């Protein structure tokens, strides 16, 4: 629960008491902290790197194919396929 939401005072006391007795939860909590730190570092590194031209080209091609397959061209109004 402590990972999902802030705990009330009684819950905090119970959680601390549990951590003193449970080595598995202490290890798990340390692992989660390390994992969160590593994810933040990775995301920060990704934000510094712009997408490659190859990636952008493939993305544009994929979107163009998807629009063609769906019967839409860029700038056109979406089709209304309802019978109503």
N, C-alpha and C positions, 0 to 999 in steps of 0.2 A: 504494500500500500504506500509505503514511503516513497517509492520511485514514481508513483502515479499521481500523487496529490500531497499537499501539505497535511501534516498530521496534527491532531489536537494534542493538548498537553498530556492527557492520560495515555494516548496512543504513543507519543514520543517516549514516555517513561517505559511503557511495555516493550517498545522496540529496542531501546537501549538495554534493558534487562535481558531481552532475548539475544542481542548481539554478544553480550558478555558470556552467555552460555553456549552459543552456537558458532563454532568455528567455520562451518560451511557458509553461513550467511555473511560472516565477516569477509571471507575470501570472495564470495560472489559480489559483495558491495565494492570491494577494491577492484575487481575485474570490470565491473560496470563503469566505474569512474575512469579507468584507463581507456576503455573502449570509447566512451564519450569524448575524452580528450583527443584520441586518435582520429575519430570521425570529424571533430571540429578542425583539426589540422588539415585533414584531407580536403574538406570542403573549402577551407581558406585557400589552399593551393589551387583548387579548381577554379576559384573565382578570379585568380590572377592570370589564368591562361585563356586567351580567346579561342573560340572554336576554329579548327583548321579550315582552309578553303575547301579541301576535299569533303569534309563533313558537311559544310554548308551546301556544296553542290549536290551531294547525295540527298540531303534533306529537301532541297528544292525539287529534285527529280521525283522523289517519293510523293511530295505534296501534289505535284502536277499530275502524276499517275493516279493518285487517289481522287483528285478533282475530276479527271477525265472518266474514270471508272464510275463515279457517282453521278455522272451526267452534268456536272457543274463545270463551268469554265471560270477563270478568275474574273471577277467583276460582274458576273451574272447573278440574277436573282435565284434563290433556291427554288426547286420545283416543289409544288404542293401535290403530293400523291394521294390525298385523302379523297374518299368518295362522297364527302358531305358537302 
